[in-house]
Amino acid sequence: MELIWLVPVAGLAAVLYALWLAHDVLKRDMGTPEMQDVADMIFEGAMAFLRRQYATIAILSLVTAVVIGLIVGAVSEGVKAIDYNDGSIEYGAVTVDQWEEGLMTGLAFLFGAACSALAGYIGMYISVRSNSRTASAATRSLKEAITVALRGGAVSGFLVVALSLIGVSTIFLLYTEALGNDEAIGPFLIVGFGFGASFVALFAQLGGGIYTKAADVGADLVGKVEAGIPEDDPRNPAVIADLVGDNVGDCAGRGADLFESMSAENIGAMILGVAIYAVTGDLEWVVFPLVLRSFGIFATIAGLSSVPFFVKDDGKQDPMTPLNFGYYIVCALSVVGLGIATNVMLGDEWYWFFFCGLIGIATSIAFVYITQYYTSGGWRPVKEIADASRTGPATNIITGTAVGMETTAATAITIAIALVASFALGSEADIPGAGSFTTGVYGTAVATMGMLMSAAYILSMDTFGPITDNAGGITEMSGAPASARHITDSLDSVGNTTKALTKGYAVASAGLAAFLLFSAFLDKVKERIGVPLNDELPINLANVDVFAGGLLGVMLVFVFSSLAIRAVSSAAQDIIEEVRRQFREDPGIMAGTSRPDYGRAVDITAKAALRNMIAPGVLAVGMPIAVGLVFRFMRSEELVLANGTVIQDPSGWLAVAGMVMVGTIGGVMLATFFNNVGGAWDNAKKYIEAGNLKDENGVVEGKGTEPHKAAVVGDTVGDPFKDTAGPSLHVLIKLLSTITLVMAPLFIA
Amino acid sequence: MELIWLVPVAGLAAVLYALWLAHDVLKRDMGTPEMQDVADMIFEGAMAFLRRQYATIAILSLVTAVVIGLIVGAVSEGVKAIDYNDGSIEYGAVTVDQWEEGLMTGLAFLFGAACSALAGYIGMYISVRSNSRTASAATRSLKEAITVALRGGAVSGFLVVALSLIGVSTIFLLYTEALGNDEAIGPFLIVGFGFGASFVALFAQLGGGIYTKAADVGADLVGKVEAGIPEDDPRNPAVIADLVGDNVGDCAGRGADLFESMSAENIGAMILGVAIYAVTGDLEWVVFPLVLRSFGIFATIAGLSSVPFFVKDDGKQDPMTPLNFGYYIVCALSVVGLGIATNVMLGDEWYWFFFCGLIGIATSIAFVYITQYYTSGGWRPVKEIADASRTGPATNIITGTAVGMETTAATAITIAIALVASFALGSEADIPGAGSFTTGVYGTAVATMGMLMSAAYILSMDTFGPITDNAGGITEMSGAPASARHITDSLDSVGNTTKALTKGYAVASAGLAAFLLFSAFLDKVKERIGVPLNDELPINLANVDVFAGGLLGVMLVFVFSSLAIRAVSSAAQDIIEEVRRQFREDPGIMAGTSRPDYGRAVDITAKAALRNMIAPGVLAVGMPIAVGLVFRFMRSEELVLANGTVIQDPSGWLAVAGMVMVGTIGGVMLATFFNNVGGAWDNAKKYIEAGNLKDENGVVEGKGTEPHKAAVVGDTVGDPFKDTAGPSLHVLIKLLSTITLVMAPLFIA
């Protein structure tokens, strides 16, 4: 177990680094009293929403923890020890009985949920404390503004990564060493942690996504369209809610999303490691994901710290450039860390897995570029949409849809290549006793973990987005000088790109991860029905249960998206009515003589968002369970394995397996469409606003022209696509895997 | 082989009935000289497009036929005879050598393509000859107008069904009896027929879909929006192209779509019958699908003939009512026919398959109602979209998208229930030697064939759509009395519903059929690699090739849709420029003193549509082949079957299998979304135009108001969704199955 000592060191380093960053940000100048006034309102609104949201999530989590504890306790048969000698795997006596397993699963669920919530809460706290400081820094220099915004964002990024690493390691140690259980069954015992993380992520992303877009759409429709006042105008009662929304969606929501990715994929990779551990007796295969993530943390600290050195304060540099340089440093150091970790830990044929990890790192770089191509203004796709805006909103929407659907190609092909290549390379590794399928799947796990090494950096760039967005709003509302606004505007545009990048990264990691999480689910089923881990369990698409499950899985992602989009409309309606009421009852607001009741608008948005997240949330959690139960009890078939074993009534888990796997494919494609089409519509509008569209006579068709109005329609349509439905789909995909992993016993007859 | 004599009788009956209908329609009054003038222009335009389109398709088909003949000849190992005794199936000597097989496949392909083209051509001929006669009839009575339009449509419906039945039977007889081959290998020899039908359908639907929407969008944007003249105004040079488009999309396109459905599913069902024939020695299992379809033809003749008796000329009756009554008669008689056919042909436990067929008939009824609920004005979904139009085009699009995605639920659940239930019922049938999997899959095939029994009726109602739509246009352009326009308007609205129904029916049959066609593909693979037909060949979703293939399959349906939508924009651009040119160069057109050059607009639309159908067409045909080849040659794995057989290098066909199956699921869901959202947007606009939307003070917000303008945007966006992308996806789904069925040897190492 060499290198395992790195895990606590890295966890501690990440926390200390986050504390130092937080200290550095908080000690900075908070700006003018006007800036502080606006920032305080955003802070209060954000924290109020977060408290209310987490209170709701806490109650839901507690109930769910009890329910899953009882279900697992009641239907499981306990966890069997694994005997491993002379290369074959046998199951021995039950070492953790069913009620112990239920209790441990419920507690792990709560622990995962708590870690996720804690990371989100502290990250948000610093993020909304960084915005006025960024606004203030922007009155002085670009360099300082970038530094503050990036460090503020990095607090969130590092906390998320650190808490996930510490959380998974702690619960693993507790459930194995502390309780005296075999490490081989440890990963199966901690799956509740991943489910807890998914559960919080689902509601955090849904609630945050609905909040941010309801506030945005509501503020725009009633402010810009009805009252004719500009964006971020202090007379608009919903303006603070809009600024709060950026934080709760992009910071807290995406943080929970990636917290879940890392935790669930880490646990899934450990489960896959068990199959190799069982034949080699080397625990390194199980704990390798933890060590690799530790190297990722060190690489990210180095990369982030280097960014300020690349900033040139000459007014010409694209602020994206220093961020990209930092990212390259993270990737280069990750490769070094990957080399050390695989060489030391993964046996004689470690290099195969080193190549797998390289593929993962390359995939993350590929997605950074793919997203930029499809969503930033300099390239063909956005220009095409801007051009189509000339003939009105309908052609803007039609062309945008075509572009958005086209983007699935690069995503699917990249993921397919990464998966097949890492599987093929992994299966080349010759490990006596472990079949090529086992090492191949492990290869895909190493690729996924390689991709996630840079998660803290990506997440820091993501949270950079709402901080700079807010800084722009604060600059606008506090009447700061135009030079500061120029700086925040350039940062805001970079923030849009980094937010889009993060979504691409999250989709790709979800796609890669699906395969490993699915294999982990099958390992869990094998463990339950007593099939050796190195045997194949066919989820045959020609089986009617698998096919029907797959159909229902794709349907789930469509209907879930429908509910998420509808939730935004419904919540926006509440805000529109509140703003109309305030304008009607106090004419002083429009005159600029009385201050609108921002707090009430924030409050109403929060309530509406939370109310509207229930339906899609229940569908996401309930449908896989319902399908599993219906197929388990309504169908009666048998399945014959390659070794002749006959398995009775497999329909429940077969349907669930089809649902998870095919639903994941559908979800990855649909989320890609939503994220990219929304980003492209947004940037097509910005492209026109920047004066890049000209008519046949060379006259600029900018803000206020008919093409611009058409582009605004596209942008508005894209809002719930890219910030509510798309990101919620990432979470849904991973939730499907973790919920079925935990609930597996329920679907097995 | 009892009842087999019914097949030629039914084929002949259908042809004679179609001839009688055609005679009846053609002898009717052609209307005023003005009507005839317009009708002649539509006729010429439609026939010119059809000739040009079929010439293109003919060349493509000839080349493709030669290519697939050569490929099959070069890579296949010939077809082996099947020995069947004491319940086990063995493969014997090669009875059709590889070059014979290549030749037969190529010829079958051409024959299938020719039958499809012939059916489309004659159907279109009568359809565009029926429009002025319907317009003329509308000046006299509703009853006469319905009768003419429905009979005109029925010519197309019956010819499509008859030519498919006659074509499949003829080629089957030729390749077995005439050439002296065993009937058991017959279905494998005629798969080329299904591929030929798919091939023509793909280009017919794509070309027709692009034509109709490019003309529609082009005519609207430049006529209604730019020039401010009403729809169907004779001054618009694109008006004839628009009317021609209705025929080439809904009549020729949909006809080819359903021709393909029936042919491919019929052949697939026959292949599945071989597995039971091989153990029972009863050829009935193979030819049963032909007999069942024959009963469907008789039922449809009775149902269609009864419609005029239900029409009440009291001005109050909804014209949908008599059409529904006719449909009930078809369904009731189909149940009788199903009972006779299963009882006589399918052994002692025939009743299980009778139940399967009932499920198919019930599914077709269910889809008729689901489509009506989601796309007609009386129900919640359309009202919701109309309401959302109040806040502008963006909310109209957002709400429409949410509604469209929601509709996938009913579709997926209905198909899943139908599939699982028919499989479960079929697998109850105890046939010695045939496993429950074999009889279960046969059960789904019986359900699919049961659903298709009413195809001729559905198709008649579908073609009713463009005929009444054209009749409305002719009435408008020829200045007929308002009473006639009132009648054609009411028929046009019914036509919209029947067109939407047909799409729902086509999607459902594609979904049901996927399972049986996929099983047929696996049977073909088994036959090639020498695995007994009753053994299971696992297409394991946990296999990386299957998963990657699935990902690429869903990507294919998204990218194909993107290309189809983009093709409409691109072709519309050509028309817009032509109309602008005509307006500019001849001011007499707008003044009404000179006649626009309709022919040139028709010609340009045709060229643009054909040019733009190439890219999506090539993608659809090329990608499955490319994926199969890449995986076959780049990957090297082995697959172990349940009986211990080791299969080398299965990656090619595994990836293709994943692609077809998961791609089909994605395609069914996406097509459902496109068809329903487009229909709902269209009817939300009509709902507002009919004066059903009122503001808070009860004032009607009708034509010309802001909500109406917003609804027009939604309707325009929906046009390429529902009439190009959606219907082309149906065809793509089935093409995926038939192309892989024919090309299977190419993917097997």
Interface residues (C-beta under 8 A of the other chain):
Chain A: L221 V225 A388 T391 G392 P393 A394 T395 I397 I398 T399 T401 A402 V403 G404 M405 E406 T408 A409 T411 A412 I413 I415 A416 L419 V420 F423 A424 S427 S436 G440 T444 G511 F515 F518 S519 L522 E536 L537 P538 I539 N540 L541 A542 V544 D545 V546 F547 A548 G550 L551 L552 V554 M555 F558 V559 S561 S562 L563 I565 R566 V568 S569 R635 E637 V640 L641 A642 G644 A657 G658 M661 V662 I665 G666 V668 M669 F673 V712 V713 T716 V717 P720
Chain B: L221 V225 A388 T391 G392 P393 A394 T395 I397 I398 T399 T401 A402 V403 G404 M405 E406 T408 A409 T411 A412 I413 I415 A416 L419 V420 F423 A424 S427 S436 G440 T444 G511 F515 F518 S519 L522 E536 L537 P538 I539 N540 L541 A542 V544 D545 V546 F547 A548 G550 L551 L552 V554 M555 F558 V559 S561 S562 L563 I565 R566 V568 S569 R635 E637 V640 L641 A642 G644 A657 G658 M661 V662 I665 G666 V668 M669 F673 V712 V713 T716 V717 P720
